[in-house]
Amino acid sequence: MISSLTVRRIAADQGAMLRELRTAALREAPYAFGETLEQALDEKRETFETVAARQAISDSSTSFILYTEGHPAGLIGAYFDDRRMAFVCALWVAPAVRHLRGGELLVNTASEWLAEHGATEVHAWVTDANRTAMRFYERLGFGPTGEHERMTRAPDEWETLLVRHVPRTHD
């Protein structure tokens, strides 16, 4: 049976789902993110509700949720920083459905949203130790910018800034 994948922008009432997906990601791949599971679990549920409500309508920051057969199975963030640089972040797909290319669908959907809001390049910070993620982004056309930083939560680890060009959509 072929599973159907869909991606939808987060809705204002999906704070609990955002929390569920974020903590699942941190449980499964704690080395891959800028926060710890403990930090996410310490956040009040209202914080996730506020974030979901804001991201559902924002033109500068949002999240997209991957669904398989109608069930949430992945997450990605997309945002513009203060300099209007576009980023995808916090990509996670449930291990059971990774082979279905949901990560690619999430990155491409988030990149299209960023392009619709003016981006011509999309950036992603990737932990150097996460070789699987690095290869994944490279397969999608991302390349190194030459910029490296120590990770805030683990100063002995490094991350690399990647970039890919995206065609600008017409208004």
N, C-alpha and C positions, 0 to 999 in steps of 0.2 A: 504494500500500500504506500502510495506517495503522499507524504504529509504536505498540506498547504501552509505556506508561510505568508503572513501579512505583517506590515509595520504600520503603526498608527502613532500619531503625536499624542503625548500624554494628555489626559483630560483632567479638568479641575478637581474631580472627585476621586482621583487615583493615588492619593497620598499613601494609603496602606499598601497598594501594589508596588509603588516606588520603593517603599521601605523593605518589602518582601524581596524584591529583585536585588536591591542593593546589598542586603545582608546575605542573600544567597551567593552573590558574586564574591563577597569578602570571605565567606566560609570556604568557598571552593578555590579561590585564587588570592589569598591574602597578600602575596608578594607583588601583585600587579597594580595596586591602587594606592593613592596618596593618603588614604585614611585606613584605620584599622577596624576590624569587626566590633571591637569594644566601643570605639567612638561612635559608630553607626547605631549600635544598640543603646548607647547612652542618650542619643538624641530623642527628644520627646516626639511622640506620634504627631503632634500638632505641627512640628517643624516640617515633616514630610508632607503634611496636608497643605501647608503654606507654600512650599516649594512647588508642588504639583499645580496648585491654583495659579501661581505666578507663571510657571512655565507653559501652561496651557494657552496663555494669551500674549506672552512676551515676543517682541521682535528681535531680542538680543540673546535669549537663552531658552533652551527647551530640552526636552527628552523625548525619545522615541522608544516605543515598546514593540518587541517582536512577539508575535503570536504564532503558535502552531496548533492547528485544529481548534482555534479559539482560546487556547490557554497561553498565558504569558510565559515566555521562554527566553527573553533577552532584553537588553537595555543599552542605550547609548545616549550620551549627552552631546549637545551642540551649542556653542556659544561664541559670542564676540567679546574680546577683552577690551580694555579701556582704549587701546590703540586701533580698534576695529579689526584686529587680526582674528580670523575664524579658526575655531578648534572643534574637533570631536574629542570626546573623553569618556572614560569610565565604560568602555565597551565590554559587555559580557553576554555570552550566550550559554545556556544550559548545556552541559556536556552531552546529554542524550540527543541533542539536535544539531550539534556543530557540523556534522557531515552534510547538512542540508543547505549550507551556505547562508545561514541567517546573519552571520557577522558581516558578510559582504553586503547583504541587503540593508542592514542597519547603517553601515558606513556610507553607502551610496545614497540612502534616503536622507540622512543627516547632511551630507555634502550638498545634495540638491536644495535642501531648505536653506543652508548657508548661502549658496549661490543665488537663490531667489531674493535674499536679503543683501546682496551686493558683493559677496566674496568671490574672488578669482583664485584664491589659494585656500586650502584647508590644511591645518596643522594638527599634529597629534604628538603628545609626549609619550614615549614608550620606555619602560624600564629595560635597561640594557640586559639584565639577567633573563628577561622573558624573550628568549630567542624565537619561540613559536609566534608570539605577537609581532615581533620584528619582521619575520618572514611573511606573515599574513599581510601586514601593511605594505611591504615591498611588492607583493603580488598585486595589490590594488593600485600600484603606481606611486606610492609615497617613496620619497628619498630623503636622505639626511640633509639637514640644513647646515651642519657643522656645529650646532649649538648643543652643549651637554650641561647638565646641572646635577648636583647632588640632590637626592630625594629628601624632602623635609622630614618624613617620618622615619627614614633610615639613612642617615648621613654617610654611611659607608657604601651606599649603593648609588648608582648613576642612572640617569635617564637621558634619552636622546630626543631632540625635536625633529620630527619628520614633516614633510610638506608634499602636497600634490596639487597640481593646477586643476582647476575645474572650470568648465565653460560657464561664462556668465549668462544667466537666463535673461530674456528680454521682459521688460515690465509690461 
